[in-house]
Amino acid sequence: MLLTSGERAHVMASRHGPDTLAHVERVAAKFPPDSTRYIVALLHDSLEDGIVTEDELNAKFSHHTVDAIYTISRRKESTYENYISIVATNLIATDVKKEDILDNLLGRSGPPSWSLIKRYVKAYHVLKGVEI
């Protein structure tokens, strides 16, 4: 069974700290609450972090929504560049990942490292379809 929002918040806070929950809420707030993008934004780290399984998502959401969540979930064996190229194949995942990147750069409690800035700027440009 898919976790309730309270259970999910507890798991996220216990594994990654309260900032993780605030992060997904900020990303989700960029989209209309009744949209697929909103759902994907709320769950964009859940599959990757092991908070939910693909079977749980399939039982609750449409194939379209689960596909976007699966696409935005990075696999351990994937390089970051390969991961971004996979995300770019799904419009919903792309839109959410762009907001995720912006929030990771701007919504932090402290300034990101130069290497992280370069990585995110390059990924953002790839997702926007801009060669750099």
C-alpha positions in Angstrom: 0.0 0.0 0.0 1.3 3.5 -0.9 2.4 5.4 2.2 0.1 8.2 3.5 1.6 11.6 3.3 2.3 11.6 7.1 4.1 8.2 6.8 6.0 9.4 3.8 7.0 12.6 5.6 8.3 10.6 8.6 10.3 8.2 6.3 11.8 11.1 4.3 12.7 13.1 7.4 14.2 10.1 9.2 16.3 9.1 6.1 17.2 12.5 4.7 16.2 15.2 7.1 13.2 17.6 7.0 14.7 19.6 4.2 14.0 16.7 1.8 10.2 17.0 2.4 10.4 20.7 2.0 12.3 20.3 -1.3 9.7 18.0 -2.9 6.9 20.3 -1.7 8.6 23.4 -3.2 9.1 21.5 -6.5 5.5 20.3 -6.5 4.2 23.9 -5.8 5.5 24.9 -9.3 2.6 22.9 -10.8 -1.2 22.9 -10.6 -2.2 20.6 -7.7 -4.5 18.5 -9.8 -1.9 17.8 -12.5 0.3 14.8 -13.2 3.3 17.0 -12.9 2.3 17.9 -9.3 2.1 14.1 -8.4 5.4 13.4 -10.2 7.1 16.3 -8.4 5.8 15.0 -5.0 7.0 11.5 -5.7 10.1 12.3 -7.8 12.6 11.0 -5.1 10.4 8.3 -3.6 11.2 5.4 -6.0 14.9 6.3 -6.1 15.1 6.5 -2.3 13.1 3.2 -1.8 10.2 4.9 -0.1 7.8 3.3 -2.5 8.0 0.5 -5.1 7.0 0.5 -8.7 4.3 -2.0 -7.9 2.9 0.4 -5.3 2.9 3.2 -7.8 1.3 1.0 -10.5 -1.5 0.1 -8.1 -2.3 3.8 -7.3 -1.5 5.8 -10.5 -1.9 5.7 -14.2 0.7 4.2 -16.5 1.4 7.7 -17.8 2.2 9.0 -14.2 4.2 6.0 -13.2 6.3 6.2 -16.4 7.2 9.8 -15.6 8.1 8.9 -12.0 10.2 5.9 -13.2 11.9 8.1 -15.8 12.9 10.7 -13.3 14.2 8.1 -10.9 18.0 7.7 -11.3 19.3 4.2 -11.3 22.5 3.5 -9.4 24.3 2.2 -12.4 23.6 5.2 -14.5 26.0 8.1 -14.9 24.5 11.5 -14.3 24.8 12.5 -18.0 23.1 9.3 -19.1 20.4 9.8 -16.5 19.7 13.3 -17.8 19.4 12.0 -21.3 16.9 9.5 -20.1 14.9 12.1 -18.3 14.8 14.2 -21.5 12.8 11.4 -23.2 9.7 12.2 -21.1 8.1 15.6 -21.2 6.6 15.4 -17.7 9.8 14.1 -16.1 11.8 16.8 -18.0 9.5 19.6 -16.6 9.8 18.3 -13.1 13.5 17.7 -13.3 14.1 21.3 -14.4 12.2 22.6 -11.3 14.1 20.0 -9.2 17.4 21.4 -10.5 16.4 25.0 -9.9 15.3 24.2 -6.3 18.5 22.3 -5.7 20.4 25.3 -6.7 18.3 28.1 -5.2 16.3 26.4 -2.3 19.3 25.2 -0.4 20.2 26.5 3.1 23.8 27.2 1.9 25.5 27.9 -1.4 26.1 24.9 -3.7 29.6 24.0 -4.7 31.0 25.2 -8.0 31.1 21.6 -9.3 27.4 21.1 -8.5 26.5 24.4 -10.2 28.3 23.4 -13.4 26.7 19.9 -13.3 23.2 21.3 -12.8 23.6 24.1 -15.4 24.7 21.6 -18.0 21.8 19.3 -17.1 19.3 22.1 -17.2 20.5 23.2 -20.7 20.2 19.6 -21.9 16.7 19.4 -20.6 15.8 22.8 -22.2 17.2 21.4 -25.5 20.1 23.9 -25.6 23.6 22.8 -26.7 26.4 24.1 -24.5 
